[in-house]
Amino acid sequence: MSPGWTSQDAFVQHDVQELLRILTANLEKRTKGTDSENLFMSLFRGKAYNYLNFVDIDVVSTKIEEFYGPSRRVL
């Protein structure tokens, strides 16, 4: 099957992010060594800035997390 699944995988429910991950991994594999090698990584990679400020204790936590695919940003 085109995204790299077996015929058994066609009957398993997959979410959109999983499909995007499998599809882009396959596209990267097939474009390795070509002019388009880094195209998909540059289109779908991003960074999320996580900031936690605890109310009961004087602790602030920050973390920059790279993601590959749609952002998981929650407001």
Beta strands, then each sheet from edge to edge (+ up, - down):
strand 1: 45-53
strand 2: 60-68
sheet 1: 1+ 2-
end
